Amino acid sequence: MLRNESGEWVTEQSSLQDLVLHFFRDLYTADASVGGSLAPLEKPKISDADGRIMGRDITSNEVHDALFQMKPPGVDGFQTGFYQVCWSTVGNDLVNLVQSAFRLGSLM
């Protein structure tokens, strides 16, 4: 049971299907009157100093500190404890991976 645009309750199976179909078709159809150019919007700017900070490579200490502050499991399924305990073995590779991901914008 759903309400249509007029506020009436719809109970018949075929009418419900039509109502849902039209709802999602309207929801995902672009409205040409919305949007337009973003050119007139004022874009915030960062300072040169902040730009240099954001453009530099991530340091080994930053990766280490971030990792050792983490408690939940990683996205790859490994517990952060694994990386913490094995830092002396995997640390350099992990730092290289993070630096590469930031440079290339991808983990691949």
Rosetta constraint file for C-alpha pairs under 8 A:
AtomPair CA 1 CA 9 HARMONIC 6.47 0.50
AtomPair CA 1 CA 10 HARMONIC 5.58 0.50
AtomPair CA 1 CA 11 HARMONIC 4.86 0.50
AtomPair CA 1 CA 16 HARMONIC 7.44 0.50
AtomPair CA 2 CA 9 HARMONIC 5.58 0.50
AtomPair CA 2 CA 10 HARMONIC 5.31 0.50
AtomPair CA 2 CA 11 HARMONIC 6.97 0.50
AtomPair CA 2 CA 16 HARMONIC 7.10 0.50
AtomPair CA 3 CA 7 HARMONIC 5.31 0.50
AtomPair CA 3 CA 8 HARMONIC 5.25 0.50
AtomPair CA 3 CA 9 HARMONIC 4.41 0.50
AtomPair CA 3 CA 10 HARMONIC 5.79 0.50
AtomPair CA 4 CA 8 HARMONIC 5.55 0.50
AtomPair CA 4 CA 9 HARMONIC 6.47 0.50
AtomPair CA 4 CA 10 HARMONIC 6.67 0.50
AtomPair CA 4 CA 19 HARMONIC 6.84 0.50
AtomPair CA 10 CA 15 HARMONIC 6.66 0.50
AtomPair CA 10 CA 16 HARMONIC 6.26 0.50
AtomPair CA 11 CA 15 HARMONIC 7.20 0.50
AtomPair CA 11 CA 16 HARMONIC 6.53 0.50
AtomPair CA 12 CA 16 HARMONIC 6.04 0.50
AtomPair CA 13 CA 17 HARMONIC 6.22 0.50
AtomPair CA 14 CA 18 HARMONIC 6.29 0.50
AtomPair CA 15 CA 19 HARMONIC 6.04 0.50
AtomPair CA 16 CA 20 HARMONIC 6.15 0.50
AtomPair CA 17 CA 21 HARMONIC 6.03 0.50
AtomPair CA 18 CA 22 HARMONIC 6.04 0.50
AtomPair CA 19 CA 23 HARMONIC 6.07 0.50
AtomPair CA 20 CA 24 HARMONIC 6.29 0.50
AtomPair CA 21 CA 25 HARMONIC 6.02 0.50
AtomPair CA 22 CA 26 HARMONIC 5.96 0.50
AtomPair CA 23 CA 27 HARMONIC 6.04 0.50
AtomPair CA 24 CA 28 HARMONIC 6.08 0.50
AtomPair CA 25 CA 29 HARMONIC 6.04 0.50
AtomPair CA 46 CA 50 HARMONIC 6.18 0.50
AtomPair CA 46 CA 51 HARMONIC 6.41 0.50
AtomPair CA 47 CA 51 HARMONIC 6.16 0.50
AtomPair CA 48 CA 52 HARMONIC 6.23 0.50
AtomPair CA 49 CA 53 HARMONIC 6.37 0.50
AtomPair CA 50 CA 54 HARMONIC 6.12 0.50
AtomPair CA 51 CA 55 HARMONIC 5.95 0.50
AtomPair CA 52 CA 56 HARMONIC 6.23 0.50
AtomPair CA 57 CA 99 HARMONIC 6.26 0.50
AtomPair CA 57 CA 102 HARMONIC 7.76 0.50
AtomPair CA 57 CA 103 HARMONIC 7.73 0.50
AtomPair CA 58 CA 62 HARMONIC 6.46 0.50
AtomPair CA 58 CA 63 HARMONIC 7.22 0.50
AtomPair CA 58 CA 98 HARMONIC 7.57 0.50
AtomPair CA 58 CA 99 HARMONIC 5.80 0.50
AtomPair CA 58 CA 102 HARMONIC 7.88 0.50
AtomPair CA 59 CA 63 HARMONIC 6.53 0.50
AtomPair CA 59 CA 95 HARMONIC 7.65 0.50
AtomPair CA 59 CA 99 HARMONIC 8.00 0.50
AtomPair CA 60 CA 64 HARMONIC 6.08 0.50
AtomPair CA 60 CA 92 HARMONIC 7.82 0.50
AtomPair CA 60 CA 95 HARMONIC 5.79 0.50
AtomPair CA 61 CA 65 HARMONIC 5.90 0.50
AtomPair CA 62 CA 66 HARMONIC 6.02 0.50
AtomPair CA 63 CA 67 HARMONIC 6.04 0.50
AtomPair CA 63 CA 95 HARMONIC 6.26 0.50
AtomPair CA 63 CA 98 HARMONIC 7.65 0.50
AtomPair CA 64 CA 68 HARMONIC 6.13 0.50
AtomPair CA 64 CA 91 HARMONIC 7.73 0.50
AtomPair CA 65 CA 69 HARMONIC 6.26 0.50
AtomPair CA 66 CA 70 HARMONIC 6.55 0.50
AtomPair CA 67 CA 80 HARMONIC 6.96 0.50
AtomPair CA 67 CA 83 HARMONIC 7.72 0.50
AtomPair CA 67 CA 84 HARMONIC 7.14 0.50
AtomPair CA 68 CA 80 HARMONIC 7.82 0.50
AtomPair CA 68 CA 84 HARMONIC 6.36 0.50
AtomPair CA 70 CA 80 HARMONIC 6.60 0.50
AtomPair CA 71 CA 80 HARMONIC 6.43 0.50
AtomPair CA 71 CA 81 HARMONIC 7.80 0.50
AtomPair CA 72 CA 79 HARMONIC 6.89 0.50
AtomPair CA 72 CA 80 HARMONIC 6.77 0.50
AtomPair CA 73 CA 77 HARMONIC 6.17 0.50
AtomPair CA 73 CA 78 HARMONIC 5.96 0.50
AtomPair CA 73 CA 79 HARMONIC 4.24 0.50
AtomPair CA 73 CA 80 HARMONIC 5.64 0.50
AtomPair CA 74 CA 78 HARMONIC 5.45 0.50
AtomPair CA 74 CA 79 HARMONIC 5.72 0.50
AtomPair CA 74 CA 80 HARMONIC 6.01 0.50
AtomPair CA 78 CA 82 HARMONIC 6.67 0.50
AtomPair CA 79 CA 83 HARMONIC 7.47 0.50
AtomPair CA 80 CA 84 HARMONIC 6.25 0.50
AtomPair CA 81 CA 85 HARMONIC 5.94 0.50
AtomPair CA 82 CA 86 HARMONIC 5.96 0.50
AtomPair CA 83 CA 87 HARMONIC 5.39 0.50
AtomPair CA 83 CA 90 HARMONIC 6.94 0.50
AtomPair CA 83 CA 91 HARMONIC 7.54 0.50
AtomPair CA 86 CA 90 HARMONIC 6.03 0.50
AtomPair CA 86 CA 91 HARMONIC 7.54 0.50
AtomPair CA 87 CA 91 HARMONIC 4.58 0.50
AtomPair CA 88 CA 92 HARMONIC 7.92 0.50
AtomPair CA 90 CA 94 HARMONIC 6.05 0.50
AtomPair CA 91 CA 95 HARMONIC 6.08 0.50
AtomPair CA 92 CA 96 HARMONIC 6.16 0.50
AtomPair CA 93 CA 97 HARMONIC 6.12 0.50
AtomPair CA 94 CA 98 HARMONIC 6.21 0.50
AtomPair CA 95 CA 99 HARMONIC 6.08 0.50
AtomPair CA 96 CA 100 HARMONIC 5.98 0.50
AtomPair CA 97 CA 101 HARMONIC 6.08 0.50
AtomPair CA 97 CA 107 HARMONIC 7.21 0.50
AtomPair CA 98 CA 102 HARMONIC 6.29 0.50
AtomPair CA 98 CA 107 HARMONIC 7.96 0.50
AtomPair CA 99 CA 103 HARMONIC 6.19 0.50
AtomPair CA 100 CA 104 HARMONIC 5.88 0.50
AtomPair CA 100 CA 105 HARMONIC 7.80 0.50
AtomPair CA 100 CA 106 HARMONIC 7.74 0.50
AtomPair CA 100 CA 107 HARMONIC 7.35 0.50
AtomPair CA 101 CA 105 HARMONIC 5.15 0.50
AtomPair CA 101 CA 106 HARMONIC 4.85 0.50
AtomPair CA 101 CA 107 HARMONIC 4.97 0.50
AtomPair CA 101 CA 108 HARMONIC 7.73 0.50
AtomPair CA 102 CA 106 HARMONIC 7.26 0.50
